[in-house]
Amino acid sequence: MNKRREQKEVRREQILNAGLDLFIRNGYQGTTTKEIGDAVGISQGLLFHYFGSKEEVYLELLNRAKASMSVIGISEGEFAQPLEYINVIVTSILDSFKTHPLSPKLLMLVAQTQIASNLPDTIQQVAKDLAASEGFESLVKEGQVKGVIREGDSKALAGCFYSAIQGVAQTYVCFPDIPLPQSSWLVDILKK
């Protein structure tokens, strides 16, 4: 990669990082491209050299969240040992919080996006694809059939479990001095 392209990528990352911080703090409507530019130390006009709009910055962040969530895909093989696989997922998520500082912030952005009512249609469409608790629901159902996951409404259990992960992400971002929980503590929410 040549030096100019490398500098452009570094600047794009700075814009995305600043945008992410502002979006999770102020929401989509409460954040302006001027604020993003100011946070990076560039003019609003120069920001448009890297991203065509605030919506484009937001969409790029959501697409990164989507890509990181798709790594945790659920295939037929995982249904053999659903509780063990859920533990692997949780361990992977918690490890990503430590190794990729943007990971918990992206999870916060996803949660915020799913409850916001005044987002552009393009963002709302991507948000629909990010309902991660639905993937857990099938694992919960299988775990209930196998007798390793507690009885109850599988959708409610999956939602509770996913909410706990989101809560850990938020706590980690807001209070970084609080240690991350052990993955088994979260898995115990589901365990029979």
N, C-alpha and C positions, 0 to 999 in steps of 0.2 A: 504494500500500500504506500503510495507516495505521501510526502509530508503534508501537502495541502488537503488531501482527502482525509488523512489522519486527524488534522486539526478540525476539519468540518465534523467528523464523527465525535470528537471530544466535545465540541460546542453543542452538538445535538444532545449528547448525554447530559450536559449541564442544564440545558433547557428542559429536558424531560425530568430531571431530578428536581429542579426548582418548581416546575409545573406540578409535579406530584405532591410536593410539600404544600403548595398553595391550594391545590384542589382538595386535599384531605382536610385542610384547615378551614377553607372558605367555601367549598363546594364549587360546582361548575359555574353557576351564575355569579357567584361572589368573587371570581377570579378574572382578571383582565390580562390581555397579552402585554400590556404596559407593565403590570406587576411582575409577570414572569421575566420580561426583559430586564427590569430593574434588579431582580434577584440575581440575575446572571451577570449584570453589568454591561448589558448591551441595549441599544435602542429598540423600540418597538418595530421600527422599519427593518432593522437587521434581523430580528427574530423571524420576520416573514420570509427572509432568505432561506431559512432552515425549515420552517413549517408554514403552510399557507394560512392557517387559522388556529385559534384556540381549540376548536373542535378537532383539528388534526393532531394536536399535541395530546389531547385527552384520548382519542382513538388509539394512538400509538401505545399509550400506557395500558389501555384495556387489552389491546392485542398482545402485549407482553405478558399481562396477567393470564390471559387465555392460554398462551403458549406454555407458560410454566405450570398451569393447572392440567393441561393435556398430557404432560409427562406422567401424571398420576392416572393413567388410564386403567380401566378395569376390564380384564378379559376373562374368558371362561375359566382359565386355570386358577384364578384367585378365589373362585367360589368354593373350592375344595376346603380351604382353611380361611374363612372370611375374617375371623377375629385377628388371626396372625397377619393377614394382609392389611387390615385396618391399622394395626400397630406399625407396619412398615410404612404406610402412608403418613401417619402422624410423625414418626421419626424423621422421615424425609422432609416434611414441612418444617418441623422445628429446627432441623439442621440447616435448612435454607434460610431461616431467620438469622442464624449466626453467620453464615457464609455469604449471603446476598442481602445486604441491608435494605434494599428496596422491596424485598419479598413481603414483609409484613405490611408495608405501606400500600403495596399493590392490592393486598387482600382487603385492607381498609377501603381503598378506592372502589373495589368491586362491590362491597357492601353498601357504600354510599350511593353508587350508581343504581343499584337495584331498588333503592327506596326513593330516589329523587323523581320528582314528577315533571320537571320543566327542562328536560334534556332534549337535544335534537334527535330526530328519528334515527339517524345513523348510530348514535350512541346507544339509544334504547334497544336497537336491534342486536348489537353486540352484547349488551347486558343480559338479554334473554338467554344467550348461549353460555352464560357464566353461572348458572344455577348448580353449583357443585354438590349441594346436599342431595340432589336427585341421584347422582352416581352412588352415593353412600346408601341410599334407600334400598337398592337391590342387594347390596352386601348385607345390610341389616336383616332383610327378609330371609336371605339364605342362612344367616347365622341363627335366626329364630327357628328355622326348620331343623337345623342341626343341633339345636338346644344349647348353643354357646352364647347367644345374645338374649338379653332379657325380653320378656313378653311385653307387648304393648303395640301401639300404632307405629308401624315402621317409618312412616313419613315423619311423625312427631319425633321419634328417636333420632332419625338422621338429621332432622333440623336442629335438635338440641345439641347433638354432637358437633355439627358444623358451626353452630353459634359459639360453642366453647372454643373452637379453633380460632374463630374471628376475634373472640374476646382476648385470647392469648396474644394475637397479633396486635391488637389495639393497646393492650397493657405493655407489650414489649416496645412499641413505638413511643408511648406516652411516658413510661417509667422504665427506661433502659437499665436501671440499677436493680430491678426485680428480676431474679433468675427465671429462666424458662422452666416450665414444669417438666416432669418426666413424661414421656409418651404414654406410659402405662396409666397415669392418672386420668388422662383423657379417654383412653380405651375403656377404663373402668366404668365410664358413663353407660356404656353399652353392655358390658359383661354381665352374664347371668350369675 
